[in-house]
Amino acid sequence: MLTLDESASCQRDTTLESLLATPEGKRILTCIQCGLCAGTCPYGEHMDFPPRRIINMLRSGLLEEVFRSDSMLR
């Protein structure tokens, strides 16, 4: 398990290419943004960006903005 400092360091060093190279990152490309996750997410209304927007931002390469946001990715 990563500590908070290690997790923050990993996030700062993450690029879109390195994210997409992971099994979890590959799921970003398969997401069709149907909204099922957003509609059932108990934390969605408390996040800076809803799940569908996070996927769109990650696909656009806005990783830093996503990692700085108040979301479940922290």
Backbone atoms as SQL, in Angstrom:
CREATE TABLE atoms (id INTEGER PRIMARY KEY, chain TEXT, resi INTEGER, resn TEXT, atom TEXT, x REAL, y REAL, z REAL);
INSERT INTO atoms VALUES
  (1, 'A', 1, 'MET', 'N', 0.846, -1.182, 0.000),
  (2, 'A', 1, 'MET', 'CA', 0.000, 0.000, 0.000),
  (3, 'A', 1, 'MET', 'C', 0.890, 1.243, 0.000),
  (4, 'A', 2, 'LEU', 'N', 0.535, 2.222, -0.817),
  (5, 'A', 2, 'LEU', 'CA', 1.315, 3.448, -0.904),
  (6, 'A', 2, 'LEU', 'C', 0.956, 4.394, 0.227),
  (7, 'A', 3, 'THR', 'N', 1.956, 5.103, 0.706),
  (8, 'A', 3, 'THR', 'CA', 1.685, 6.160, 1.673),
  (9, 'A', 3, 'THR', 'C', 1.189, 7.377, 0.905),
  (10, 'A', 4, 'LEU', 'N', 0.695, 8.360, 1.615),
  (11, 'A', 4, 'LEU', 'CA', 0.200, 9.574, 0.969),
  (12, 'A', 4, 'LEU', 'C', 1.301, 10.249, 0.165),
  (13, 'A', 5, 'ASP', 'N', 2.518, 10.323, 0.720),
  (14, 'A', 5, 'ASP', 'CA', 3.624, 10.958, 0.002),
  (15, 'A', 5, 'ASP', 'C', 3.986, 10.182, -1.256),
  (16, 'A', 6, 'GLU', 'N', 4.014, 8.842, -1.171),
  (17, 'A', 6, 'GLU', 'CA', 4.338, 8.030, -2.338),
  (18, 'A', 6, 'GLU', 'C', 3.263, 8.164, -3.400),
  (19, 'A', 7, 'SER', 'N', 2.012, 8.191, -2.973),
  (20, 'A', 7, 'SER', 'CA', 0.902, 8.334, -3.901),
  (21, 'A', 7, 'SER', 'C', 0.974, 9.674, -4.623),
  (22, 'A', 8, 'ALA', 'N', 1.249, 10.736, -3.902),
  (23, 'A', 8, 'ALA', 'CA', 1.364, 12.067, -4.507),
  (24, 'A', 8, 'ALA', 'C', 2.508, 12.103, -5.496),
  (25, 'A', 9, 'SER', 'N', 3.620, 11.462, -5.165),
  (26, 'A', 9, 'SER', 'CA', 4.767, 11.420, -6.057),
  (27, 'A', 9, 'SER', 'C', 4.421, 10.663, -7.330),
  (28, 'A', 10, 'CYS', 'N', 3.728, 9.549, -7.201),
  (29, 'A', 10, 'CYS', 'CA', 3.323, 8.775, -8.369),
  (30, 'A', 10, 'CYS', 'C', 2.422, 9.602, -9.267),
  (31, 'A', 11, 'GLN', 'N', 1.504, 10.332, -8.670),
  (32, 'A', 11, 'GLN', 'CA', 0.576, 11.124, -9.453),
  (33, 'A', 11, 'GLN', 'C', 1.291, 12.234, -10.205),
  (34, 'A', 12, 'ARG', 'N', 2.252, 12.863, -9.591),
  (35, 'A', 12, 'ARG', 'CA', 2.977, 13.947, -10.263),
  (36, 'A', 12, 'ARG', 'C', 3.759, 13.416, -11.455),
  (37, 'A', 13, 'ASP', 'N', 4.248, 12.184, -11.352),
  (38, 'A', 13, 'ASP', 'CA', 5.068, 11.619, -12.413),
  (39, 'A', 13, 'ASP', 'C', 4.253, 10.904, -13.491),
  (40, 'A', 14, 'THR', 'N', 2.968, 10.808, -13.319),
  (41, 'A', 14, 'THR', 'CA', 2.122, 10.076, -14.253),
  (42, 'A', 14, 'THR', 'C', 1.872, 10.902, -15.509),
  (43, 'A', 15, 'THR', 'N', 2.050, 10.248, -16.642),
  (44, 'A', 15, 'THR', 'CA', 1.702, 10.853, -17.925),
  (45, 'A', 15, 'THR', 'C', 0.540, 10.053, -18.501),
  (46, 'A', 16, 'LEU', 'N', -0.103, 10.586, -19.509),
  (47, 'A', 16, 'LEU', 'CA', -1.202, 9.870, -20.137),
  (48, 'A', 16, 'LEU', 'C', -0.719, 8.530, -20.681),
  (49, 'A', 17, 'GLU', 'N', 0.455, 8.512, -21.272),
  (50, 'A', 17, 'GLU', 'CA', 0.992, 7.277, -21.835),
  (51, 'A', 17, 'GLU', 'C', 1.241, 6.232, -20.754),
  (52, 'A', 18, 'SER', 'N', 1.818, 6.657, -19.624),
  (53, 'A', 18, 'SER', 'CA', 2.090, 5.691, -18.558),
  (54, 'A', 18, 'SER', 'C', 0.790, 5.220, -17.905),
  (55, 'A', 19, 'LEU', 'N', -0.198, 6.092, -17.825),
  (56, 'A', 19, 'LEU', 'CA', -1.490, 5.698, -17.276),
  (57, 'A', 19, 'LEU', 'C', -2.158, 4.665, -18.178),
  (58, 'A', 20, 'LEU', 'N', -2.133, 4.893, -19.477),
  (59, 'A', 20, 'LEU', 'CA', -2.769, 3.977, -20.416),
  (60, 'A', 20, 'LEU', 'C', -2.033, 2.648, -20.531),
  (61, 'A', 21, 'ALA', 'N', -0.800, 2.589, -20.049),
  (62, 'A', 21, 'ALA', 'CA', -0.030, 1.345, -20.082),
  (63, 'A', 21, 'ALA', 'C', -0.424, 0.391, -18.960),
  (64, 'A', 22, 'THR', 'N', -1.204, 0.860, -17.999),
  (65, 'A', 22, 'THR', 'CA', -1.631, 0.015, -16.885),
  (66, 'A', 22, 'THR', 'C', -2.982, -0.620, -17.212),
  (67, 'A', 23, 'PRO', 'N', -3.281, -1.779, -16.601),
  (68, 'A', 23, 'PRO', 'CA', -4.593, -2.397, -16.844),
  (69, 'A', 23, 'PRO', 'C', -5.756, -1.465, -16.490),
  (70, 'A', 24, 'GLU', 'N', -5.615, -0.732, -15.390),
  (71, 'A', 24, 'GLU', 'CA', -6.669, 0.193, -14.995),
  (72, 'A', 24, 'GLU', 'C', -6.791, 1.341, -15.984),
  (73, 'A', 25, 'GLY', 'N', -5.650, 1.818, -16.450),
  (74, 'A', 25, 'GLY', 'CA', -5.646, 2.926, -17.399),
  (75, 'A', 25, 'GLY', 'C', -6.268, 2.558, -18.733),
  (76, 'A', 26, 'LYS', 'N', -6.103, 1.303, -19.145),
  (77, 'A', 26, 'LYS', 'CA', -6.692, 0.861, -20.414),
  (78, 'A', 26, 'LYS', 'C', -8.212, 0.927, -20.373),
  (79, 'A', 27, 'ARG', 'N', -8.777, 0.826, -19.192),
  (80, 'A', 27, 'ARG', 'CA', -10.235, 0.913, -19.063),
  (81, 'A', 27, 'ARG', 'C', -10.750, 2.296, -19.446),
  (82, 'A', 28, 'ILE', 'N', -9.898, 3.301, -19.337),
  (83, 'A', 28, 'ILE', 'CA', -10.300, 4.656, -19.730),
  (84, 'A', 28, 'ILE', 'C', -10.693, 4.671, -21.198),
  (85, 'A', 29, 'LEU', 'N', -9.952, 3.923, -22.009),
  (86, 'A', 29, 'LEU', 'CA', -10.235, 3.897, -23.437),
  (87, 'A', 29, 'LEU', 'C', -11.501, 3.121, -23.769),
  (88, 'A', 30, 'THR', 'N', -11.902, 2.186, -22.894),
  (89, 'A', 30, 'THR', 'CA', -13.090, 1.386, -23.174),
  (90, 'A', 30, 'THR', 'C', -14.363, 2.002, -22.612),
  (91, 'A', 31, 'CYS', 'N', -14.231, 3.018, -21.788),
  (92, 'A', 31, 'CYS', 'CA', -15.407, 3.664, -21.200),
  (93, 'A', 31, 'CYS', 'C', -16.199, 4.355, -22.308),
  (94, 'A', 32, 'ILE', 'N', -17.500, 4.090, -22.333),
  (95, 'A', 32, 'ILE', 'CA', -18.356, 4.725, -23.340),
  (96, 'A', 32, 'ILE', 'C', -19.129, 5.902, -22.758),
  (97, 'A', 33, 'GLN', 'N', -18.823, 6.253, -21.522),
  (98, 'A', 33, 'GLN', 'CA', -19.437, 7.386, -20.832),
  (99, 'A', 33, 'GLN', 'C', -20.963, 7.304, -20.847),
  (100, 'A', 34, 'CYS', 'N', -21.466, 6.110, -20.514),
  (101, 'A', 34, 'CYS', 'CA', -22.915, 5.889, -20.494),
  (102, 'A', 34, 'CYS', 'C', -23.584, 6.554, -19.300),
  (103, 'A', 35, 'GLY', 'N', -22.813, 6.823, -18.260),
  (104, 'A', 35, 'GLY', 'CA', -23.364, 7.478, -17.084),
  (105, 'A', 35, 'GLY', 'C', -23.768, 6.546, -15.962),
  (106, 'A', 36, 'LEU', 'N', -23.642, 5.227, -16.158),
  (107, 'A', 36, 'LEU', 'CA', -24.020, 4.299, -15.092),
  (108, 'A', 36, 'LEU', 'C', -23.213, 4.535, -13.824),
  (109, 'A', 37, 'CYS', 'N', -21.926, 4.766, -13.964),
  (110, 'A', 37, 'CYS', 'CA', -21.096, 4.984, -12.770),
  (111, 'A', 37, 'CYS', 'C', -21.471, 6.298, -12.089),
  (112, 'A', 38, 'ALA', 'N', -21.774, 7.309, -12.872),
  (113, 'A', 38, 'ALA', 'CA', -22.135, 8.610, -12.298),
  (114, 'A', 38, 'ALA', 'C', -23.471, 8.547, -11.573),
  (115, 'A', 39, 'GLY', 'N', -24.394, 7.779, -12.120),
  (116, 'A', 39, 'GLY', 'CA', -25.712, 7.681, -11.521),
  (117, 'A', 39, 'GLY', 'C', -25.749, 6.859, -10.249),
  (118, 'A', 40, 'THR', 'N', -24.781, 5.978, -10.082),
  (119, 'A', 40, 'THR', 'CA', -24.768, 5.108, -8.905),
  (120, 'A', 40, 'THR', 'C', -23.666, 5.450, -7.918),
  (121, 'A', 41, 'CYS', 'N', -22.835, 6.414, -8.231),
  (122, 'A', 41, 'CYS', 'CA', -21.711, 6.765, -7.362),
  (123, 'A', 41, 'CYS', 'C', -22.213, 7.546, -6.145),
  (124, 'A', 42, 'PRO', 'N', -22.015, 7.001, -4.935),
  (125, 'A', 42, 'PRO', 'CA', -22.494, 7.709, -3.749),
  (126, 'A', 42, 'PRO', 'C', -21.703, 8.980, -3.440),
  (127, 'A', 43, 'TYR', 'N', -20.539, 9.146, -4.049),
  (128, 'A', 43, 'TYR', 'CA', -19.698, 10.313, -3.791),
  (129, 'A', 43, 'TYR', 'C', -19.750, 11.334, -4.922),
  (130, 'A', 44, 'GLY', 'N', -20.440, 11.006, -6.007),
  (131, 'A', 44, 'GLY', 'CA', -20.456, 11.859, -7.189),
  (132, 'A', 44, 'GLY', 'C', -20.812, 13.308, -6.923),
  (133, 'A', 45, 'GLU', 'N', -21.791, 13.533, -6.075),
  (134, 'A', 45, 'GLU', 'CA', -22.216, 14.914, -5.821),
  (135, 'A', 45, 'GLU', 'C', -21.226, 15.681, -4.962),
  (136, 'A', 46, 'HIS', 'N', -20.290, 14.987, -4.342),
  (137, 'A', 46, 'HIS', 'CA', -19.299, 15.637, -3.484),
  (138, 'A', 46, 'HIS', 'C', -17.960, 15.858, -4.193),
  (139, 'A', 47, 'MET', 'N', -17.839, 15.379, -5.409),
  (140, 'A', 47, 'MET', 'CA', -16.586, 15.478, -6.155),
  (141, 'A', 47, 'MET', 'C', -16.534, 16.790, -6.936),
  (142, 'A', 48, 'ASP', 'N', -15.321, 17.303, -7.132),
  (143, 'A', 48, 'ASP', 'CA', -15.166, 18.495, -7.972),
  (144, 'A', 48, 'ASP', 'C', -15.663, 18.224, -9.386),
  (145, 'A', 49, 'PHE', 'N', -15.344, 17.041, -9.900),
  (146, 'A', 49, 'PHE', 'CA', -15.742, 16.649, -11.247),
  (147, 'A', 49, 'PHE', 'C', -16.490, 15.323, -11.165),
  (148, 'A', 50, 'PRO', 'N', -17.641, 15.204, -11.821),
  (149, 'A', 50, 'PRO', 'CA', -18.350, 13.926, -11.825),
  (150, 'A', 50, 'PRO', 'C', -17.552, 12.878, -12.612),
  (151, 'A', 51, 'PRO', 'N', -17.850, 11.594, -12.401),
  (152, 'A', 51, 'PRO', 'CA', -17.074, 10.530, -13.050),
  (153, 'A', 51, 'PRO', 'C', -16.946, 10.672, -14.562),
  (154, 'A', 52, 'ARG', 'N', -18.013, 11.032, -15.247),
  (155, 'A', 52, 'ARG', 'CA', -17.936, 11.149, -16.709),
  (156, 'A', 52, 'ARG', 'C', -16.961, 12.250, -17.125),
  (157, 'A', 53, 'ARG', 'N', -16.952, 13.332, -16.385),
  (158, 'A', 53, 'ARG', 'CA', -16.032, 14.427, -16.716),
  (159, 'A', 53, 'ARG', 'C', -14.590, 14.012, -16.429),
  (160, 'A', 54, 'ILE', 'N', -14.378, 13.252, -15.363),
  (161, 'A', 54, 'ILE', 'CA', -13.026, 12.777, -15.052),
  (162, 'A', 54, 'ILE', 'C', -12.494, 11.926, -16.196),
  (163, 'A', 55, 'ILE', 'N', -13.309, 11.011, -16.709),
  (164, 'A', 55, 'ILE', 'CA', -12.881, 10.173, -17.836),
  (165, 'A', 55, 'ILE', 'C', -12.524, 11.050, -19.029),
  (166, 'A', 56, 'ASN', 'N', -13.352, 12.028, -19.337),
  (167, 'A', 56, 'ASN', 'CA', -13.085, 12.935, -20.452),
  (168, 'A', 56, 'ASN', 'C', -11.791, 13.710, -20.228),
  (169, 'A', 57, 'MET', 'N', -11.575, 14.186, -19.010),
  (170, 'A', 57, 'MET', 'CA', -10.360, 14.941, -18.704),
  (171, 'A', 57, 'MET', 'C', -9.125, 14.053, -18.819),
  (172, 'A', 58, 'LEU', 'N', -9.212, 12.811, -18.324),
  (173, 'A', 58, 'LEU', 'CA', -8.078, 11.896, -18.433),
  (174, 'A', 58, 'LEU', 'C', -7.751, 11.619, -19.892),
  (175, 'A', 59, 'ARG', 'N', -8.776, 11.390, -20.700),
  (176, 'A', 59, 'ARG', 'CA', -8.560, 11.152, -22.134),
  (177, 'A', 59, 'ARG', 'C', -7.940, 12.366, -22.819),
  (178, 'A', 60, 'SER', 'N', -8.235, 13.538, -22.313),
  (179, 'A', 60, 'SER', 'CA', -7.697, 14.775, -22.894),
  (180, 'A', 60, 'SER', 'C', -6.304, 15.106, -22.382),
  (181, 'A', 61, 'GLY', 'N', -5.802, 14.292, -21.455),
  (182, 'A', 61, 'GLY', 'CA', -4.460, 14.526, -20.930),
  (183, 'A', 61, 'GLY', 'C', -4.404, 15.505, -19.773),
  (184, 'A', 62, 'LEU', 'N', -5.537, 15.829, -19.176),
  (185, 'A', 62, 'LEU', 'CA', -5.582, 16.787, -18.067),
  (186, 'A', 62, 'LEU', 'C', -5.395, 16.071, -16.729),
  (187, 'A', 63, 'LEU', 'N', -4.368, 15.238, -16.650),
  (188, 'A', 63, 'LEU', 'CA', -4.137, 14.425, -15.460),
  (189, 'A', 63, 'LEU', 'C', -3.887, 15.268, -14.225),
  (190, 'A', 64, 'GLU', 'N', -3.097, 16.303, -14.351),
  (191, 'A', 64, 'GLU', 'CA', -2.762, 17.138, -13.195),
  (192, 'A', 64, 'GLU', 'C', -4.021, 17.742, -12.573),
  (193, 'A', 65, 'GLU', 'N', -4.938, 18.229, -13.413),
  (194, 'A', 65, 'GLU', 'CA', -6.178, 18.805, -12.904),
  (195, 'A', 65, 'GLU', 'C', -7.023, 17.757, -12.184),
  (196, 'A', 66, 'VAL', 'N', -7.068, 16.547, -12.743),
  (197, 'A', 66, 'VAL', 'CA', -7.829, 15.470, -12.109),
  (198, 'A', 66, 'VAL', 'C', -7.203, 15.101, -10.771),
  (199, 'A', 67, 'PHE', 'N', -5.885, 14.958, -10.733),
  (200, 'A', 67, 'PHE', 'CA', -5.208, 14.557, -9.497),
  (201, 'A', 67, 'PHE', 'C', -5.315, 15.626, -8.414),
  (202, 'A', 68, 'ARG', 'N', -5.405, 16.891, -8.792),
  (203, 'A', 68, 'ARG', 'CA', -5.537, 17.966, -7.802),
  (204, 'A', 68, 'ARG', 'C', -6.967, 18.140, -7.320),
  (205, 'A', 69, 'SER', 'N', -7.915, 17.583, -8.049),
  (206, 'A', 69, 'SER', 'CA', -9.318, 17.772, -7.692),
  (207, 'A', 69, 'SER', 'C', -9.703, 16.939, -6.476),
  (208, 'A', 70, 'ASP', 'N', -10.796, 17.325, -5.868),
  (209, 'A', 70, 'ASP', 'CA', -11.341, 16.576, -4.745),
  (210, 'A', 70, 'ASP', 'C', -12.186, 15.449, -5.323),
  (211, 'A', 71, 'SER', 'N', -11.539, 14.305, -5.520),
  (212, 'A', 71, 'SER', 'CA', -12.222, 13.172, -6.131),
  (213, 'A', 71, 'SER', 'C', -11.760, 11.881, -5.490),
  (214, 'A', 72, 'MET', 'N', -12.327, 10.786, -5.918),
  (215, 'A', 72, 'MET', 'CA', -11.983, 9.478, -5.366),
  (216, 'A', 72, 'MET', 'C', -10.597, 9.016, -5.809),
  (217, 'A', 73, 'LEU', 'N', -9.970, 9.722, -6.738),
  (218, 'A', 73, 'LEU', 'CA', -8.644, 9.331, -7.208),
  (219, 'A', 73, 'LEU', 'C', -7.552, 9.696, -6.229),
  (220, 'A', 74, 'ARG', 'N', -7.859, 10.465, -5.221),
  (221, 'A', 74, 'ARG', 'CA', -6.868, 10.890, -4.233),
  (222, 'A', 74, 'ARG', 'C', -6.473, 9.767, -3.340);
